[in-house]
């Protein structure tokens, strides 16, 4: 990937999700404290904090396009293999990621984003018919890929 990116989107987990997971972990620490002792609760609090940081960092969704390749997290596809690009509304995306999802498709989905794009794959060697990508900036991604 080159230094200049034509498109870059980073979607981080929302605050409500982090607060929910932190609450669950905190309740676990309290249960350990009640059942055991303060030392065990201290160790579990440290482990919970590390788990929360790991959860946050592992749920960051990155989409980049450098003019040649589209990268979605660790997956990538060259621009020449991308066919039709369809920006999906909230209702269309809900159907596309549930009832209408092809089992052979590549789903790059995050559940807290309710919009996305569908990228047709035009590579006869690849049996993946399309990529379904969660994005908040679908129109901009489509414009960038169509240049």
Backbone torsions as a table, in degrees:
resi	resn	phi	psi	omega
1	UNK	NA	134.6	-178.6
2	UNK	-80.8	172.7	-178.6
3	UNK	-72.2	-34.2	-179.3
4	UNK	-91.7	123.4	-179.1
5	UNK	-106.9	133.7	176.9
6	UNK	-76.8	-28.3	179.8
7	UNK	-148.5	137.3	175.6
8	UNK	-148.2	128.3	175.5
9	UNK	-136.9	129.8	176.4
10	UNK	-120.5	120.4	-179.8
11	UNK	-112.6	115.8	-180.0
12	UNK	-97.1	156.4	176.9
13	UNK	-60.1	140.5	-179.0
14	UNK	-70.4	159.1	-178.2
15	UNK	-59.2	-38.8	-179.2
16	UNK	-61.2	-35.8	-179.7
17	UNK	-70.9	-42.5	178.2
18	UNK	-63.6	-41.8	178.7
19	UNK	-64.2	-39.1	178.8
20	UNK	-63.7	-47.4	179.6
21	UNK	-65.1	-39.4	178.1
22	UNK	-63.4	-39.2	177.8
23	UNK	-63.6	-42.6	177.2
24	UNK	-61.6	-45.3	-179.8
25	UNK	-65.8	-38.8	178.9
26	UNK	-64.5	-39.4	178.6
27	UNK	-64.9	-33.5	175.6
28	UNK	-66.1	-41.0	177.3
29	UNK	-62.0	-43.0	179.4
30	UNK	-63.6	-40.7	178.5
31	UNK	-64.1	-39.9	177.9
32	UNK	-66.8	-40.6	178.5
33	UNK	-62.7	-42.4	-179.2
34	UNK	-67.7	-36.0	-176.8
35	UNK	-83.4	-32.2	-174.4
36	UNK	-115.8	-110.4	-179.5
37	UNK	-148.1	-177.6	-176.0
38	UNK	-66.4	-37.4	179.8
39	UNK	-62.3	-46.3	178.5
40	UNK	-62.6	-38.5	178.4
41	UNK	-66.0	-38.1	178.1
42	UNK	-63.6	-44.9	177.9
43	UNK	-64.2	-41.2	179.7
44	UNK	-69.3	-31.1	176.7
45	UNK	-66.0	-41.9	177.8
46	UNK	-64.7	-45.5	178.3
47	UNK	-62.3	-38.5	179.1
48	UNK	-65.5	-41.0	177.8
49	UNK	-62.9	-42.9	177.8
50	UNK	-64.3	-40.2	176.4
51	UNK	-63.0	-40.0	179.2
52	UNK	-64.9	-41.8	177.6
53	UNK	-64.3	-44.3	177.5
54	UNK	-60.8	-44.8	178.6
55	UNK	-57.5	-46.6	-179.5
56	UNK	-61.9	-50.6	-176.3
57	UNK	-67.2	-34.8	-178.5
58	UNK	-78.6	-10.8	179.6
59	UNK	-106.9	18.3	173.1
60	UNK	-83.1	127.6	-175.3
61	UNK	-106.4	119.0	-177.7
62	UNK	-117.1	132.5	175.4
63	UNK	-124.4	123.6	177.8
64	UNK	-135.9	149.5	174.8
65	UNK	-138.2	123.3	-176.2
66	UNK	-102.6	11.2	-177.6
67	UNK	101.6	-23.0	-179.7
68	UNK	-118.1	-44.2	-175.8
69	UNK	-128.0	141.1	172.6
70	UNK	-96.8	126.8	177.4
71	UNK	-113.4	127.0	173.9
72	UNK	-123.4	105.0	-171.7
73	UNK	55.5	-117.9	-178.1
74	UNK	-94.8	-9.8	179.8
75	UNK	-85.3	152.0	177.7
76	UNK	-149.4	154.3	178.4
77	UNK	-146.1	139.0	178.1
78	UNK	-73.5	149.2	-177.6
79	UNK	-59.5	-34.8	-177.3
80	UNK	-65.5	-17.9	179.3
81	UNK	-96.8	2.2	179.0
82	UNK	-94.7	123.5	179.1
83	UNK	-93.7	-128.2	-178.5
84	UNK	-66.6	138.1	180.0
85	UNK	-115.0	123.5	-178.5
86	UNK	-120.0	122.6	174.6
87	UNK	-84.5	127.9	-175.3
88	UNK	-105.8	135.9	175.2
89	UNK	-72.5	176.3	-179.3
90	UNK	-60.4	-44.1	-179.4
91	UNK	-68.1	-43.8	179.4
92	UNK	-64.0	-39.5	-178.8
93	UNK	-68.0	-37.8	177.1
94	UNK	-59.9	-44.6	177.7
95	UNK	-68.1	-41.4	-177.0
96	UNK	-64.5	-32.7	-177.7
97	UNK	-93.7	-0.3	178.3
98	UNK	-122.7	-94.9	-171.6
99	UNK	-63.7	-36.2	-175.4
100	UNK	-95.2	3.8	-177.3
101	UNK	-69.0	125.3	176.0
102	UNK	-76.7	128.6	-179.8
103	UNK	-59.6	-21.8	180.0
104	UNK	-88.0	-7.2	-178.7
105	UNK	-72.7	161.7	175.8
106	UNK	-100.2	107.5	179.7
107	UNK	-92.8	110.4	173.9
108	UNK	-102.4	74.3	-169.5
109	UNK	-111.3	145.3	167.4
110	UNK	-127.9	133.5	-167.2
111	UNK	-73.8	-13.2	-179.6
112	UNK	-94.2	1.3	175.5
113	UNK	-110.2	125.9	-171.7
114	UNK	-103.9	12.7	176.6
115	UNK	-132.7	165.0	179.4
116	UNK	-176.7	-168.2	178.7
117	UNK	-131.4	155.9	175.4
118	UNK	-118.7	122.1	-179.4
119	UNK	-111.4	116.8	176.5
120	UNK	-72.1	140.0	177.8
121	UNK	-101.5	122.9	179.5
122	UNK	-114.8	65.7	177.5
123	UNK	-131.9	113.6	-176.0
124	UNK	-65.0	-20.1	178.3
125	UNK	-81.2	-15.3	-176.8
126	UNK	-105.5	125.9	-179.3
127	UNK	-85.7	1.4	177.0
128	UNK	-75.9	118.5	-176.9
129	UNK	-74.9	-33.3	-178.8
130	UNK	-162.8	164.0	172.0
131	UNK	-106.8	138.0	174.0
132	UNK	-115.7	115.7	-170.3
133	UNK	-120.5	128.7	172.0
134	UNK	-75.1	126.5	177.4
135	UNK	-154.9	147.2	176.2
136	UNK	-91.7	-12.6	-176.0
137	UNK	-123.2	55.7	-176.1
138	UNK	-62.3	-44.3	-179.8
139	UNK	-62.3	-42.8	179.4
140	UNK	-65.9	-40.2	177.4
141	UNK	-63.2	-42.4	178.8
142	UNK	-62.7	-46.4	178.6
143	UNK	-58.9	-42.9	-178.7
144	UNK	-65.5	-42.7	-178.9
145	UNK	-71.6	-25.2	-177.8
146	UNK	-86.8	-6.3	179.5
147	UNK	-66.3	NA	NA
